[in-house]
Amino acid sequence: MAIRRRLAAATAGLCAAALALTACSSGGSGATVQGAKLVKKGKLTTCTHLPYPPFQSAQGGKVVGFDVDMIDLVAKKLGVTQQVVDTPFETIKSGTALNAGKCDVAAAGMTIKPERARFIDFTKPYFNATQALMAKKGLSFPSLDQVKAQKLKVGSQASTTGEDFVHSKGIDSKSFKDSASLLNGLRSGQVDVIIEDYPVVQGWLKDPANAKYAVAASLNTGEQYGFAVRKGKNPKLLALINQAIDESRQNGEYKKIYEKWIGPMPANA
């Protein structure tokens, strides 16, 4: 994923019992529905890693977010309900959680990468993880070349793909340790413009405290998120998830979910 927020929640453990999400083990007997193998009868069990808003986070004792709503569409197709398990991200991307029968599907704002695809079967991309430039209202940039030409001070979050992207364009950005520090750098005038994941920027812009700022550019860095199932073991479920992704884009459900959790949907979403 584009942002190192996984480490902050590494102590979350295998269960979110305090949040009353679900039990750790699959328990009971599994089932096969429409050819899809489920670890729990009547449930589509999802492994995720909290928190990573707006894709998944705990609110009011339950997990909600973009990914949750998307997988709910799959559960509906199967005639079951979704159950969420909070799992360390390392066990998700390595396929360990899926292989151990902790869950049927992984939905964790996870970037599709060849090295991960060795251990898990990715769905088709469901989210284009674009970056955004955030600056004072009235500023807009067709490209980073214009930012560079104007010699504007750019802020980025350390060790993120956004930072890598601006560096690849020859911009020596000021690096901040986390997203909160990055936003504060813009507010305090340390930098003129910042780069961050588009969904994160949209979340910030919903805060009245950031009313004088806006998206100055949406940048396609080529990153895409995918859901995942157990490697080579659940092709029918993989196909059903892909079908749900396609149908959601065709019937408007995807746009509805996008705007619910993120904000206005750009043309390249």
C-alpha positions in Angstrom: 0.0 0.0 0.0 1.1 3.5 -0.5 1.3 4.6 3.1 3.2 3.1 6.1 0.2 3.1 8.5 0.3 -0.6 8.9 3.2 -0.4 11.4 1.2 1.9 13.7 -1.3 -0.8 14.3 1.0 -3.8 14.3 0.0 -4.7 17.9 -3.6 -5.1 16.9 -3.1 -8.9 17.0 -5.1 -11.6 15.2 -8.5 -10.7 16.7 -10.5 -7.5 17.3 -12.5 -9.1 20.1 -12.8 -5.8 21.9 -14.6 -4.4 18.9 -16.8 -7.5 18.7 -15.9 -8.1 15.1 -15.5 -11.8 14.9 -13.7 -14.8 16.3 -10.2 -15.6 15.2 -10.7 -19.1 13.9 -13.1 -20.1 11.2 -15.0 -22.4 13.5 -17.8 -24.7 12.5 -18.0 -26.3 9.2 -17.2 -24.7 5.8 -19.5 -24.6 2.8 -19.4 -24.3 -0.9 -21.8 -21.8 -2.5 -22.0 -21.3 -6.2 -18.7 -23.2 -6.4 -17.0 -20.7 -4.0 -15.4 -22.3 -1.0 -16.2 -20.6 2.3 -14.5 -21.3 5.7 -17.8 -20.6 7.5 -21.3 -21.6 6.5 -23.4 -18.6 5.8 -20.5 -16.2 6.0 -18.0 -14.6 3.7 -15.1 -14.1 6.0 -12.8 -11.1 5.2 -9.3 -10.6 6.4 -8.3 -6.9 6.8 -5.9 -4.9 8.8 -7.1 -1.9 10.9 -7.0 1.0 10.7 -6.7 2.2 7.1 -9.5 4.7 6.6 -11.4 5.2 4.4 -11.0 1.6 3.2 -11.5 0.0 6.6 -11.8 1.3 10.1 -13.7 0.5 13.3 -16.7 2.7 14.0 -19.3 2.0 16.7 -18.1 -1.5 17.3 -18.1 -2.6 13.7 -15.8 -2.4 10.7 -16.9 0.0 7.9 -15.3 1.5 4.8 -14.9 1.3 1.1 -13.5 -2.2 1.0 -16.2 -3.5 3.4 -18.9 -2.1 1.2 -17.4 -3.6 -1.9 -17.1 -7.1 -0.4 -20.7 -6.8 0.9 -21.6 -6.8 -2.8 -19.9 -10.2 -3.2 -21.6 -11.5 0.0 -25.0 -10.4 -1.4 -24.3 -12.4 -4.6 -23.5 -15.5 -2.6 -26.6 -15.0 -0.3 -24.4 -14.8 2.8 -23.3 -12.1 5.2 -19.8 -10.6 5.5 -17.7 -11.2 8.7 -14.5 -9.2 9.2 -11.3 -10.5 10.9 -8.6 -8.0 11.9 -5.3 -9.6 10.9 -1.7 -8.4 10.7 -1.0 -7.1 7.2 2.1 -9.4 6.9 -0.1 -12.5 7.1 -2.4 -11.0 4.5 0.1 -10.2 1.8 2.0 -13.4 2.4 -1.1 -15.6 2.1 -0.6 -17.0 5.5 -4.0 -16.0 6.8 -5.8 -17.4 3.7 -3.8 -20.6 3.8 -4.6 -21.1 7.5 -8.4 -20.8 6.9 -8.7 -17.5 8.8 -10.8 -16.0 5.9 -12.0 -16.4 2.4 -10.9 -13.1 1.0 -8.4 -10.4 1.8 -9.5 -6.8 1.5 -7.0 -4.4 2.9 -6.3 -1.5 0.6 -3.6 -3.7 -0.9 -1.5 -2.7 -3.9 -1.2 -5.4 -6.5 2.5 -6.4 -6.8 4.1 -9.3 -8.6 6.0 -10.4 -5.5 2.7 -10.7 -3.6 1.0 -12.5 -6.4 3.4 -15.4 -5.9 1.5 -16.2 -2.7 -2.1 -15.0 -3.3 -4.5 -14.7 -6.2 -5.4 -11.1 -6.9 -8.7 -10.0 -8.3 -8.7 -7.5 -11.1 -7.9 -4.0 -9.8 -10.8 -2.4 -8.0 -9.2 0.9 -7.1 -6.7 3.2 -8.8 -4.6 4.5 -6.0 -3.9 8.0 -7.5 -2.0 10.6 -5.7 -3.2 14.2 -5.2 -1.5 17.6 -4.7 -3.1 19.7 -2.0 -2.6 23.4 -1.9 -4.4 26.7 -1.2 -7.6 27.2 -3.2 -7.0 28.9 -6.5 -3.9 26.9 -7.3 -3.9 24.1 -9.9 -1.2 22.3 -11.7 -1.5 20.3 -15.0 1.6 18.4 -14.0 4.5 18.4 -11.5 6.6 20.1 -14.2 4.7 23.3 -13.5 5.2 22.9 -9.7 8.9 22.5 -10.4 9.1 25.5 -12.8 7.4 27.7 -10.2 10.0 26.6 -7.6 7.3 25.8 -5.1 8.2 24.0 -1.9 6.7 20.5 -2.0 6.0 18.3 1.1 5.8 14.5 1.1 5.4 11.7 3.6 8.5 9.7 4.2 8.9 6.3 2.6 5.7 6.5 0.5 5.1 6.1 -3.2 4.0 9.7 -3.4 7.4 10.8 -2.2 9.1 8.4 -4.7 7.0 9.9 -7.4 7.9 13.5 -6.9 11.6 12.5 -6.5 11.4 10.7 -9.8 10.3 14.0 -11.4 13.3 15.8 -10.1 11.6 17.5 -7.1 13.6 17.5 -3.8 10.6 17.5 -1.5 10.7 18.2 2.3 10.0 14.8 4.0 7.6 14.5 6.9 7.5 11.5 9.2 3.7 10.9 8.9 0.6 12.2 7.2 -0.4 14.4 10.2 3.0 16.1 10.1 2.7 16.5 6.4 -0.7 18.3 6.7 0.7 20.5 9.5 3.6 21.4 7.2 1.2 22.8 4.7 -0.9 24.6 7.3 2.1 26.2 8.9 3.6 27.4 5.7 6.7 25.1 5.7 5.7 24.0 2.2 3.4 25.3 -0.5 2.0 22.1 -1.8 1.9 18.5 -0.5 1.5 15.1 -2.2 -0.6 12.4 -0.6 -3.0 9.6 -1.5 -6.1 11.0 -3.1 -8.5 9.4 -0.6 -6.6 10.8 2.3 -6.6 14.3 0.9 -10.4 14.1 0.3 -10.8 13.1 3.9 -8.8 16.1 5.0 -10.8 18.5 2.9 -14.0 17.4 4.6 -12.6 19.0 7.8 -13.7 22.7 8.1 -10.2 23.4 9.5 -8.9 22.8 6.0 -11.5 25.0 4.2 -8.9 27.2 2.5 -7.2 24.3 0.7 -8.2 22.2 -2.3 -7.0 19.5 -4.6 -4.5 21.2 -7.0 -3.9 18.1 -9.1 -4.8 14.4 -9.4 -1.8 12.3 -10.4 -2.0 8.8 -11.8 1.0 6.9 -10.4 -0.1 3.6 -11.8 -0.8 1.9 -8.4 -3.9 -0.3 -8.2 -5.5 -2.1 -5.3 -6.8 -5.6 -5.5 -8.7 -8.1 -3.3 -7.2 -11.5 -2.9 -8.1 -15.2 -2.3 -6.1 -18.3 -1.5 -3.5 -19.1 -4.1 -4.8 -21.6 -6.6 -7.6 -22.9 -4.3 -10.7 -20.7 -4.8 -11.1 -19.8 -8.5 -14.9 -19.6 -8.3 -14.8 -17.0 -5.5 -12.1 -15.1 -7.4 -14.4 -15.0 -10.5 -17.4 -13.9 -8.4 -15.4 -11.1 -6.9 -14.3 -10.0 -10.3 -17.9 -10.1 -11.5 -19.1 -8.0 -8.6 -16.4 -5.4 -9.4 -17.5 -5.2 -13.0 -21.2 -5.1 -12.1 -20.7 -2.3 -9.5 -19.0 -0.1 -12.1 -21.8 -0.8 -14.6 -24.7 -0.2 -12.3 -23.4 2.8 -10.4 -22.8 1.0 -7.1 -19.1 1.7 -7.4 -19.5 5.4 -7.9 -22.0 5.5 -4.9 -19.5 3.7 -2.6 -16.6 5.9 -3.9 -18.4 9.1 -3.2 -19.7 7.8 0.2 -16.2 7.1 1.5 -13.8 9.2 -0.5 -15.5 12.1 -2.3 -15.9 13.2 -5.9 -14.8 10.4 -8.2 -12.2 11.5 -10.7 -12.4 10.4 -14.4 -9.4 8.1 -13.9 -10.8 6.3 -10.8 
